[in-house]
Amino acid sequence: MFTIYVYVLETLADWELGYVTSELHSGRFFQKDAERVSLKTVSYSKEPIHTMGGLAVIPDCLIDDMVVSETSVLLLPGADTWNDRRHGAIIEKAGEFLAIGATVGAICGATAALANFGLLDNRRHTSNGQGFLEMFSPAYKGQRFYIDELSVADHNLITANSAGSLLWAKQIIARLGVFRPDTLEFWYAYFNTGKEESFFALMGSLQGKAF
């Protein structure tokens, strides 16, 4: 079973998590016999946080409660508050995840937090721009590994810019292998274009599984 830890913090960018959390939690497009998924929100305290959209989220667990294993996944959303020192503990945990081969997904401002801890220095990655990382991450040394794309997967590290949430979700889902490859391609095509033929191709790929 995969355990998906979603780090929640003040001003969390709601839209950046929508695609990936809804699909991993609902399992509506999972292939038959896919690994089960447990999704947990995690933070440095159990106090409610408030997203950029004004939603209140009460964390399920604390950072110290997290289990670091190859079947654990850590998702780090964007937010305007990543410069708060209290988030250092989750970035250290991200380093532990990466070291053992567990998957880490970071988008938007979370990439700057990884960069400031040196976690992007030797891995292919993207963000809101190389200049963005240099501005907000004084310790950033990964310029030669920067790729100007919406989302970049480098083995167990998947990074994205603030407009890359759909591709980021696709790459995370692909990493976990819970969709059939054709289902994933049709899913991405439909949500990327809205075309009717992609929707029906997506439904057809489920091979009789109820929507």
Buried (B, 14 or more C-beta within 10 A) or exposed (E): EBBBBBBBBBBBBBBBBEBBBEBBEEEEBBBEEBEEBBBBBBBBEEEEBBBBEEEEBEBBBEBEEBEEEEBBBBBBBBBBEBEEEEBEBBBEBBEBBBEEEBBBBBBBBBBBBBBBBBBBBEBBBBBBEBEBBBEBBEEBEBEEBBEEBBBBBBEBBBBBBBBBBBBBBBBBBBBBEBBBEEBBBBBBBBBEEEEEEBBEBBBEBBEEEEE
